Amino acid sequence: MNNDIVSHPSHYVAGRKYEPKDVIRDWDLNFNLGSAVKYISRAGRKDDALVDLEKAKQFLEFEIEALRNERKASVYGSDG
């Protein structure tokens, strides 16, 4: 197997200056936000654009839910 297919897949690098993995690391994004960036960056380049954007949306929803839960916990304490 060609190492570039694994290390630098064309749907992330073709015609780009930066790979999403490098942007995600540089921006210090967590898993949910990094996954959203990844799917947005490859939308229509690997799979159907709509599928990739739905995946990105799902990871944004995961992050929103996590932030809401953190805020509830800080307002009501860990028992609320």
C-alpha positions in Angstrom: 0.0 0.0 0.0 1.2 3.5 -0.9 2.2 5.3 2.3 0.8 8.6 0.9 -2.7 7.0 0.8 -2.4 6.6 4.6 -0.2 9.5 5.6 -1.3 12.1 3.2 -4.6 11.2 1.5 -5.3 13.2 -1.6 -8.8 14.2 -0.3 -7.0 16.2 2.4 -3.9 17.4 0.6 -4.5 17.9 -3.2 -4.3 21.6 -4.0 -3.8 22.6 -0.4 -1.1 24.4 1.5 -2.0 22.8 4.9 -3.5 19.5 5.9 -6.5 19.5 8.2 -4.5 17.5 10.8 -1.9 20.3 11.0 -4.5 23.0 11.3 -6.3 21.0 14.0 -3.1 20.6 16.0 -2.1 24.3 15.5 -5.5 25.5 16.6 -5.4 23.1 19.6 -8.9 21.8 18.7 -10.5 19.0 20.7 -11.9 15.9 19.2 -15.3 17.2 18.3 -14.1 20.5 16.7 -11.2 18.8 15.0 -13.5 16.2 13.5 -15.9 19.0 12.2 -12.9 20.7 10.6 -11.8 17.4 9.0 -15.2 16.7 7.5 -15.7 20.3 6.3 -12.2 20.2 4.6 -12.9 17.1 2.7 -16.6 17.8 1.8 -17.1 16.4 -1.7 -13.5 15.4 -2.1 -13.8 11.8 -0.7 -17.5 11.1 -0.1 -20.6 12.9 -1.0 -20.4 16.6 0.1 -23.8 16.4 1.9 -22.7 13.3 3.9 -19.4 15.0 5.0 -21.3 18.2 6.0 -23.8 16.2 8.0 -20.9 14.5 9.8 -19.4 17.9 10.5 -22.7 19.1 11.8 -23.1 16.1 14.1 -19.7 16.8 15.6 -20.6 20.4 16.2 -23.8 19.2 17.9 -21.7 16.9 20.1 -19.6 19.9 21.1 -22.5 22.2 21.7 -24.1 19.5 23.9 -20.9 19.0 25.9 -20.5 22.8 26.4 -24.1 23.1 27.6 -23.6 20.2 30.0 -20.4 21.8 31.3 -22.2 25.1 31.9 -25.1 23.4 33.7 -22.6 21.6 35.9 -20.8 24.8 36.8 -24.1 26.6 37.5 -25.8 23.8 39.5 -22.7 22.0 40.7 -21.9 18.4 39.9 -25.2 17.2 41.4 -27.5 19.4 39.2 
